[in-house]
Amino acid sequence: MNAIINRGIDRGWVGRLKRGPELDADSYADFCESMRGFIFGPVSAAMAPQQAAVTEKAKAEGRDLSRVNDIRSIYDPLPIVAARNRLLRTAQEMMWRRYRESFHANGADYMAELDAFDKKGPGTVEYDAAWDPPAYVKHPIHIQPGGYGGDPLVGYWYHHASNVFFIGANTQDEFHLSLAAATRGPKDGKINRILDIGCSIGQLTVTLKEKFPKAQVYGLDVAAPQVRYAHKRAAELGVECHFVQRLAEDTKFPDGHFDAVAAFLLFHEVSLEAGEKIVQEAYRILRPGGVFNIFDFPTGGSMNSPTFRYFMDVDSKDNCEPYSVPFTGSDFDGLLARTGFAIERGEQDIMLARTTYATKPM
């Protein structure tokens, strides 16, 4: 833990989180985190009554707020809304930039670390660094430089920067522990194999293994750098998971292979066409009675409030979320039902994600 890493050092762990390479980067991130806390705290509290007032005025005037452009016409002119949107974009840009710079300053060491852990256990990792994924996954989602897989060190800086995104509330995998706690298996209680699709850096994959220690747990993601980092971190934590780089719509697993499949915030980040194929693939690889645990944004369009729809539209444009608006406006429950799933809504939503349990009939 005391080895020198170029101009930084291995600074040890805080619980389940390995510190960043530089105290300066962590301090910079603390500022970004405070900035996000300010946006979602005092700014949002001051903004809400102003939005409510112009919404009620528009309704009283008989204006149709079913279209997002009409919603934007009443919210965009509010100075506090414009300030909020600009601050949020800036905070997002800042959180990516500083950690990315910090890890790349020591890039050769971190690449060597990934190379070493590729061959270590517990667990395994399978990837093809030369694989060219489909176009729809190449967007710089969340205005993240290179997107999820375009930077070989993305797992490192994504992990640290995403803690800023969660405003410090996920440094110990708290959200993912709550997701694992909410994950269900078949009613017969037999859980031998679990798949986490769109696993990113494997936080949910690890927490699922911790909840179901006797099960074989896989994490699947389209990005090789993500699954490499996921494996490294799981191995460092001593948790045996198996990570694979594959498409969620073409997992290569056999029919009926899994007792449970989980997806956290995946569907709003893929095209509707890919989402339909992913649902069909999940149905195929689940055994009868198996459960597809879906944690994602509410859907149905007209069911969502004007405020929700407004900020989803802003997020799609300012934060490069090209698929979130089509997804939230879609009939996702209808897709699940048409595929053959029986649907049950979870008792508690986690973060912004609505919990849906889709069971493959016996």
One Martini backbone bead per residue (centre of mass of N, CA, C, O) as a GRO file, in nm:
protein
  362
    1MET     BB    1   0.049   0.067  -0.003
    2ASN     BB    2   0.351   0.237  -0.050
    3ALA     BB    3   0.377   0.267  -0.340
    4ILE     BB    4   0.509   0.431  -0.594
    5ILE     BB    5   0.317   0.653  -0.828
    6ASN     BB    6   0.495   0.845  -0.947
    7ARG     BB    7   0.344   1.145  -0.831
    8GLY     BB    8   0.200   0.936  -0.672
    9ILE     BB    9   0.010   0.735  -0.439
   10ASP     BB   10  -0.079   0.473  -0.248
   11ARG     BB   11  -0.356   0.576  -0.029
   12GLY     BB   12  -0.553   0.364   0.007
   13TRP     BB   13  -0.838   0.308   0.218
   14VAL     BB   14  -1.206   0.366   0.242
   15GLY     BB   15  -1.304   0.093   0.290
   16ARG     BB   16  -1.429   0.032  -0.041
   17LEU     BB   17  -1.237   0.279  -0.110
   18LYS     BB   18  -1.002   0.388  -0.323
   19ARG     BB   19  -0.794   0.615  -0.340
   20GLY     BB   20  -0.673   0.853  -0.497
   21PRO     BB   21  -0.359   0.964  -0.624
   22GLU     BB   22  -0.464   1.255  -0.511
   23LEU     BB   23  -0.547   1.498  -0.293
   24ASP     BB   24  -0.617   1.719  -0.496
   25ALA     BB   25  -0.841   1.561  -0.643
   26ASP     BB   26  -1.020   1.517  -0.394
   27SER     BB   27  -1.061   1.818  -0.330
   28TYR     BB   28  -1.190   1.893  -0.598
   29ALA     BB   29  -1.427   1.692  -0.566
   30ASP     BB   30  -1.547   1.825  -0.315
   31PHE     BB   31  -1.637   2.076  -0.463
   32CYS     BB   32  -1.824   1.940  -0.670
   33GLU     BB   33  -2.004   1.812  -0.457
   34SER     BB   34  -2.098   2.078  -0.327
   35MET     BB   35  -2.223   2.188  -0.584
   36ARG     BB   36  -2.440   1.968  -0.611
   37GLY     BB   37  -2.567   2.016  -0.334
   38PHE     BB   38  -2.657   2.305  -0.400
   39ILE     BB   39  -2.839   2.240  -0.640
   40PHE     BB   40  -3.018   2.005  -0.479
   41GLY     BB   41  -3.088   2.212  -0.264
   42PRO     BB   42  -3.129   2.534  -0.255
   43VAL     BB   43  -3.197   2.566  -0.556
   44SER     BB   44  -3.436   2.366  -0.574
   45ALA     BB   45  -3.606   2.496  -0.348
   46ALA     BB   46  -3.631   2.777  -0.500
   47MET     BB   47  -3.748   2.665  -0.776
   48ALA     BB   48  -4.016   2.509  -0.727
   49PRO     BB   49  -4.226   2.748  -0.682
   50GLN     BB   50  -4.176   2.876  -0.962
   51GLN     BB   51  -4.268   2.636  -1.131
   52ALA     BB   52  -4.549   2.606  -1.008
   53ALA     BB   53  -4.655   2.887  -1.087
   54VAL     BB   54  -4.621   2.863  -1.402
   55THR     BB   55  -4.792   2.611  -1.431
   56GLU     BB   56  -5.063   2.721  -1.320
   57LYS     BB   57  -5.083   2.953  -1.519
   58ALA     BB   58  -5.090   2.784  -1.777
   59LYS     BB   59  -5.342   2.620  -1.703
   60ALA     BB   60  -5.533   2.867  -1.665
   61GLU     BB   61  -5.480   2.944  -1.982
   62GLY     BB   62  -5.496   2.655  -2.142
   63ARG     BB   63  -5.234   2.514  -2.167
   64ASP     BB   64  -5.039   2.276  -2.335
   65LEU     BB   65  -4.825   2.029  -2.149
   66SER     BB   66  -4.753   1.770  -2.343
   67ARG     BB   67  -4.515   1.933  -2.451
   68VAL     BB   68  -4.184   2.004  -2.405
   69ASN     BB   69  -4.171   2.286  -2.547
   70ASP     BB   70  -4.393   2.410  -2.364
   71ILE     BB   71  -4.244   2.368  -2.100
   72ARG     BB   72  -3.989   2.531  -2.176
   73SER     BB   73  -4.139   2.809  -2.220
   74ILE     BB   74  -4.179   2.839  -1.888
   75TYR     BB   75  -3.884   2.762  -1.766
   76ASP     BB   76  -3.639   2.896  -1.918
   77PRO     BB   77  -3.691   3.206  -1.823
   78LEU     BB   78  -3.590   3.122  -1.554
   79PRO     BB   79  -3.308   3.211  -1.394
   80ILE     BB   80  -3.276   2.967  -1.194
   81VAL     BB   81  -3.285   2.750  -1.415
   82ALA     BB   82  -3.044   2.842  -1.583
   83ALA     BB   83  -2.840   2.823  -1.351
   84ARG     BB   84  -2.875   2.526  -1.288
   85ASN     BB   85  -2.794   2.412  -1.566
   86ARG     BB   86  -2.508   2.533  -1.575
   87LEU     BB   87  -2.395   2.418  -1.310
   88LEU     BB   88  -2.436   2.119  -1.377
   89ARG     BB   89  -2.256   2.106  -1.624
   90THR     BB   90  -1.996   2.205  -1.489
   91ALA     BB   91  -1.972   1.986  -1.270
   92GLN     BB   92  -1.950   1.753  -1.470
   93GLU     BB   93  -1.693   1.844  -1.617
   94MET     BB   94  -1.509   1.864  -1.365
   95MET     BB   95  -1.523   1.571  -1.253
   96TRP     BB   96  -1.391   1.438  -1.496
   97ARG     BB   97  -1.126   1.596  -1.547
   98ARG     BB   98  -0.955   1.559  -1.285
   99TYR     BB   99  -0.946   1.247  -1.265
  100ARG     BB  100  -0.839   1.190  -1.544
  101GLU     BB  101  -0.573   1.340  -1.512
  102SER     BB  102  -0.467   1.183  -1.263
  103PHE     BB  103  -0.458   0.894  -1.389
  104HIS     BB  104  -0.289   0.970  -1.649
  105ALA     BB  105  -0.027   1.055  -1.496
  106ASN     BB  106  -0.034   0.716  -1.416
  107GLY     BB  107  -0.100   0.518  -1.658
  108ALA     BB  108   0.115   0.287  -1.670
  109ASP     BB  109   0.049   0.172  -1.386
  110TYR     BB  110  -0.255   0.107  -1.435
  111MET     BB  111  -0.217  -0.082  -1.673
  112ALA     BB  112  -0.043  -0.284  -1.518
  113GLU     BB  113  -0.258  -0.354  -1.312
  114LEU     BB  114  -0.466  -0.469  -1.506
  115ASP     BB  115  -0.286  -0.687  -1.628
  116ALA     BB  116  -0.242  -0.841  -1.360
  117PHE     BB  117  -0.554  -0.890  -1.287
  118ASP     BB  118  -0.640  -1.064  -1.531
  119LYS     BB  119  -0.474  -1.321  -1.376
  120LYS     BB  120  -0.651  -1.286  -1.125
  121GLY     BB  121  -0.792  -1.355  -0.818
  122PRO     BB  122  -1.090  -1.366  -0.777
  123GLY     BB  123  -1.210  -1.460  -1.056
  124THR     BB  124  -1.303  -1.318  -1.385
  125VAL     BB  125  -1.197  -1.211  -1.726
  126GLU     BB  126  -1.361  -1.108  -2.041
  127TYR     BB  127  -1.202  -0.980  -2.345
  128ASP     BB  128  -1.192  -0.738  -2.637
  129ALA     BB  129  -1.000  -0.472  -2.723
  130ALA     BB  130  -1.077  -0.485  -3.053
  131TRP     BB  131  -1.364  -0.435  -3.021
  132ASP     BB  132  -1.646  -0.312  -3.212
  133PRO     BB  133  -1.901  -0.148  -3.125
  134PRO     BB  134  -2.186  -0.023  -3.159
  135ALA     BB  135  -2.296   0.296  -3.220
  136TYR     BB  136  -2.503   0.339  -2.974
  137VAL     BB  137  -2.244   0.314  -2.753
  138LYS     BB  138  -2.059   0.592  -2.841
  139HIS     BB  139  -2.162   0.786  -2.663
  140PRO     BB  140  -2.103   1.059  -2.433
  141ILE     BB  141  -2.217   0.978  -2.171
  142HIS     BB  142  -2.235   1.229  -1.946
  143ILE     BB  143  -1.999   1.377  -2.089
  144GLN     BB  144  -1.794   1.146  -2.120
  145PRO     BB  145  -1.490   1.092  -2.209
  146GLY     BB  146  -1.542   0.837  -2.446
  147GLY     BB  147  -1.725   0.724  -2.262
  148TYR     BB  148  -1.738   0.406  -2.133
  149GLY     BB  149  -1.492   0.279  -2.358
  150GLY     BB  150  -1.267   0.510  -2.477
  151ASP     BB  151  -1.096   0.450  -2.208
  152PRO     BB  152  -0.865   0.251  -2.044
  153LEU     BB  153  -0.923   0.425  -1.748
  154VAL     BB  154  -1.232   0.465  -1.683
  155GLY     BB  155  -1.287   0.306  -1.424
  156TYR     BB  156  -1.136   0.483  -1.230
  157TRP     BB  157  -1.268   0.773  -1.288
  158TYR     BB  158  -1.560   0.687  -1.273
  159HIS     BB  159  -1.576   0.600  -0.981
  160HIS     BB  160  -1.498   0.874  -0.853
  161ALA     BB  161  -1.693   1.064  -1.007
  162SER     BB  162  -1.960   0.914  -0.923
  163ASN     BB  163  -1.943   1.011  -0.627
  164VAL     BB  164  -2.011   1.297  -0.700
  165PHE     BB  165  -2.285   1.243  -0.828
  166PHE     BB  166  -2.385   1.112  -0.538
  167ILE     BB  167  -2.284   1.302  -0.312
  168GLY     BB  168  -2.128   1.073  -0.127
  169ALA     BB  169  -2.359   0.818  -0.116
  170ASN     BB  170  -2.142   0.577  -0.268
  171THR     BB  171  -1.854   0.501  -0.142
  172GLN     BB  172  -1.995   0.214  -0.010
  173ASP     BB  173  -2.227   0.107  -0.203
  174GLU     BB  174  -2.516   0.185  -0.107
  175PHE     BB  175  -2.700   0.162  -0.358
  176HIS     BB  176  -2.611  -0.132  -0.432
  177LEU     BB  177  -2.700  -0.260  -0.170
  178SER     BB  178  -3.001  -0.185  -0.209
  179LEU     BB  179  -3.035  -0.340  -0.472
  180ALA     BB  180  -2.959  -0.619  -0.366
  181ALA     BB  181  -3.183  -0.626  -0.149
  182ALA     BB  182  -3.414  -0.598  -0.387
  183THR     BB  183  -3.336  -0.857  -0.506
  184ARG     BB  184  -3.483  -1.123  -0.689
  185GLY     BB  185  -3.591  -1.446  -0.693
  186PRO     BB  186  -3.725  -1.723  -0.702
  187LYS     BB  187  -3.979  -1.872  -0.517
  188ASP     BB  188  -3.800  -2.142  -0.464
  189GLY     BB  189  -3.495  -2.019  -0.381
  190LYS     BB  190  -3.322  -2.085  -0.640
  191ILE     BB  191  -2.971  -1.967  -0.656
  192ASN     BB  192  -2.701  -2.012  -0.891
  193ARG     BB  193  -2.754  -1.772  -1.113
  194ILE     BB  194  -2.622  -1.440  -1.196
  195LEU     BB  195  -2.705  -1.131  -1.382
  196ASP     BB  196  -2.528  -0.827  -1.470
  197ILE     BB  197  -2.641  -0.579  -1.676
  198GLY     BB  198  -2.457  -0.320  -1.721
  199CYS     BB  199  -2.214  -0.315  -1.486
  200SER     BB  200  -1.960  -0.175  -1.531
  201ILE     BB  201  -1.776  -0.164  -1.221
  202GLY     BB  202  -1.942  -0.388  -1.034
  203GLN     BB  203  -2.114  -0.310  -0.778
  204LEU     BB  204  -2.360  -0.496  -0.806
  205THR     BB  205  -2.216  -0.761  -0.848
  206VAL     BB  206  -2.082  -0.770  -0.569
  207THR     BB  207  -2.344  -0.739  -0.393
  208LEU     BB  208  -2.475  -0.998  -0.500
  209LYS     BB  209  -2.260  -1.193  -0.394
  210GLU     BB  210  -2.299  -1.111  -0.097
  211LYS     BB  211  -2.601  -1.203  -0.086
  212PHE     BB  212  -2.517  -1.463  -0.291
  213PRO     BB  213  -2.258  -1.665  -0.215
  214LYS     BB  214  -2.349  -1.944  -0.379
  215ALA     BB  215  -2.347  -1.793  -0.631
  216GLN     BB  216  -2.308  -1.732  -0.969
  217VAL     BB  217  -2.155  -1.422  -1.073
  218TYR     BB  218  -2.233  -1.188  -1.331
  219GLY     BB  219  -2.073  -0.941  -1.545
  220LEU     BB  220  -2.203  -0.718  -1.804
  221ASP     BB  221  -2.026  -0.543  -2.074
  222VAL     BB  222  -1.928  -0.346  -2.354
  223ALA     BB  223  -1.670  -0.257  -2.182
  224ALA     BB  224  -1.351  -0.337  -2.124
  225PRO     BB  225  -1.252  -0.128  -1.905
  226GLN     BB  226  -1.481  -0.194  -1.706
  227VAL     BB  227  -1.435  -0.504  -1.656
  228ARG     BB  228  -1.146  -0.478  -1.563
  229TYR     BB  229  -1.201  -0.303  -1.316
  230ALA     BB  230  -1.413  -0.481  -1.185
  231HIS     BB  231  -1.223  -0.718  -1.136
  232LYS     BB  232  -1.008  -0.578  -0.971
  233ARG     BB  233  -1.193  -0.489  -0.740
  234ALA     BB  234  -1.312  -0.763  -0.659
  235ALA     BB  235  -1.038  -0.892  -0.595
  236GLU     BB  236  -0.955  -0.691  -0.375
  237LEU     BB  237  -1.225  -0.770  -0.204
  238GLY     BB  238  -1.266  -1.092  -0.234
  239VAL     BB  239  -1.471  -1.125  -0.486
  240GLU     BB  240  -1.644  -1.371  -0.675
  241CYS     BB  241  -1.640  -1.279  -1.010
  242HIS     BB  242  -1.777  -1.260  -1.355
  243PHE     BB  243  -1.642  -1.098  -1.641
  244VAL     BB  244  -1.800  -0.963  -1.946
  245GLN     BB  245  -1.769  -0.879  -2.292
  246ARG     BB  246  -2.093  -0.782  -2.396
  247LEU     BB  247  -2.400  -0.791  -2.516
  248ALA     BB  248  -2.716  -0.760  -2.385
  249GLU     BB  249  -2.851  -0.879  -2.669
  250ASP     BB  250  -2.576  -1.089  -2.671
  251THR     BB  251  -2.457  -1.302  -2.428
  252LYS     BB  252  -2.409  -1.631  -2.499
  253PHE     BB  253  -2.602  -1.770  -2.329
  254PRO     BB  254  -2.798  -2.002  -2.234
  255ASP     BB  255  -3.083  -2.128  -2.198
  256GLY     BB  256  -3.197  -2.097  -1.879
  257HIS     BB  257  -2.933  -2.010  -1.693
  258PHE     BB  258  -3.093  -1.809  -1.503
  259ASP     BB  259  -3.249  -1.693  -1.200
  260ALA     BB  260  -3.115  -1.396  -1.231
  261VAL     BB  261  -3.168  -1.055  -1.340
  262ALA     BB  262  -2.990  -0.738  -1.371
  263ALA     BB  263  -3.081  -0.371  -1.406
  264PHE     BB  264  -2.905  -0.054  -1.384
  265LEU     BB  265  -2.959   0.207  -1.571
  266LEU     BB  266  -2.988   0.098  -1.886
  267PHE     BB  267  -3.243   0.166  -2.078
  268HIS     BB  268  -3.186   0.489  -2.093
  269GLU     BB  269  -2.888   0.401  -2.255
  270VAL     BB  270  -3.062   0.285  -2.490
  271SER     BB  271  -3.216   0.194  -2.744
  272LEU     BB  272  -3.520   0.077  -2.822
  273GLU     BB  273  -3.419  -0.156  -2.993
  274ALA     BB  274  -3.221  -0.270  -2.785
  275GLY     BB  275  -3.420  -0.299  -2.549
  276GLU     BB  276  -3.594  -0.519  -2.679
  277LYS     BB  277  -3.362  -0.726  -2.706
  278ILE     BB  278  -3.292  -0.740  -2.404
  279VAL     BB  279  -3.559  -0.852  -2.305
  280GLN     BB  280  -3.551  -1.108  -2.479
  281GLU     BB  281  -3.282  -1.213  -2.363
  282ALA     BB  282  -3.368  -1.237  -2.070
  283TYR     BB  283  -3.588  -1.442  -2.123
  284ARG     BB  284  -3.407  -1.664  -2.243
  285ILE     BB  285  -3.188  -1.689  -1.987
  286LEU     BB  286  -3.422  -1.756  -1.822
  287ARG     BB  287  -3.581  -1.938  -1.613
  288PRO     BB  288  -3.841  -2.069  -1.495
  289GLY     BB  289  -3.915  -1.817  -1.251
  290GLY     BB  290  -3.744  -1.602  -1.327
  291VAL     BB  291  -3.584  -1.276  -1.251
  292PHE     BB  292  -3.627  -0.941  -1.363
  293ASN     BB  293  -3.431  -0.675  -1.241
  294ILE     BB  294  -3.555  -0.337  -1.261
  295PHE     BB  295  -3.367  -0.021  -1.260
  296ASP     BB  296  -3.560   0.262  -1.356
  297PHE     BB  297  -3.721   0.482  -1.512
  298PRO     BB  298  -4.002   0.611  -1.566
  299THR     BB  299  -4.285   0.540  -1.769
  300GLY     BB  300  -4.534   0.684  -2.022
  301GLY     BB  301  -4.507   1.008  -2.009
  302SER     BB  302  -4.801   1.113  -1.902
  303MET     BB  303  -4.717   1.024  -1.602
  304ASN     BB  304  -4.533   1.265  -1.610
  305SER     BB  305  -4.427   1.544  -1.508
  306PRO     BB  306  -4.327   1.846  -1.621
  307THR     BB  307  -4.067   1.854  -1.453
  308PHE     BB  308  -3.953   1.580  -1.532
  309ARG     BB  309  -3.956   1.626  -1.841
  310TYR     BB  310  -3.774   1.867  -1.846
  311PHE     BB  311  -3.515   1.736  -1.710
  312MET     BB  312  -3.488   1.515  -1.919
  313ASP     BB  313  -3.439   1.703  -2.158
  314VAL     BB  314  -3.193   1.848  -2.050
  315ASP     BB  315  -3.024   1.591  -2.006
  316SER     BB  316  -3.020   1.499  -2.304
  317LYS     BB  317  -2.860   1.766  -2.398
  318ASP     BB  318  -2.643   1.842  -2.157
  319ASN     BB  319  -2.574   1.502  -2.089
  320CYS     BB  320  -2.593   1.291  -2.301
  321GLU     BB  321  -2.921   1.154  -2.336
  322PRO     BB  322  -3.061   1.019  -2.613
  323TYR     BB  323  -3.264   0.781  -2.464
  324SER     BB  324  -3.442   0.887  -2.223
  325VAL     BB  325  -3.696   1.007  -2.354
  326PRO     BB  326  -3.797   0.763  -2.514
  327PHE     BB  327  -3.816   0.578  -2.266
  328THR     BB  328  -4.010   0.748  -2.078
  329GLY     BB  329  -4.231   0.742  -2.329
  330SER     BB  330  -4.266   0.447  -2.306
  331ASP     BB  331  -4.397   0.101  -2.317
  332PHE     BB  332  -4.241  -0.103  -2.111
  333ASP     BB  333  -4.455  -0.286  -1.989
  334GLY     BB  334  -4.558  -0.386  -2.262
  335LEU     BB  335  -4.297  -0.523  -2.347
  336LEU     BB  336  -4.283  -0.727  -2.118
  337ALA     BB  337  -4.560  -0.860  -2.174
  338ARG     BB  338  -4.509  -0.943  -2.474
  339THR     BB  339  -4.267  -1.132  -2.396
  340GLY     BB  340  -4.402  -1.281  -2.103
  341PHE     BB  341  -4.410  -1.120  -1.857
  342ALA     BB  342  -4.455  -1.079  -1.515
  343ILE     BB  343  -4.566  -0.794  -1.330
  344GLU     BB  344  -4.391  -0.615  -1.058
  345ARG     BB  345  -4.390  -0.375  -0.819
  346GLY     BB  346  -4.207  -0.213  -0.617
  347GLU     BB  347  -4.211  -0.060  -0.302
  348GLN     BB  348  -3.921   0.081  -0.371
  349ASP     BB  349  -3.746   0.339  -0.468
  350ILE     BB  350  -3.419   0.403  -0.622
  351MET     BB  351  -3.364   0.690  -0.633
  352LEU     BB  352  -3.486   0.729  -0.965
  353ALA     BB  353  -3.564   0.428  -0.953
  354ARG     BB  354  -3.774   0.192  -1.070
  355THR     BB  355  -3.919  -0.104  -0.952
  356THR     BB  356  -3.897  -0.414  -1.145
  357TYR     BB  357  -4.068  -0.731  -1.171
  358ALA     BB  358  -3.981  -0.991  -1.407
  359THR     BB  359  -4.149  -1.290  -1.469
  360LYS     BB  360  -4.101  -1.612  -1.569
  361PRO     BB  361  -4.295  -1.841  -1.642
  362MET     BB  362  -4.362  -2.185  -1.571
   0.00000   0.00000   0.00000
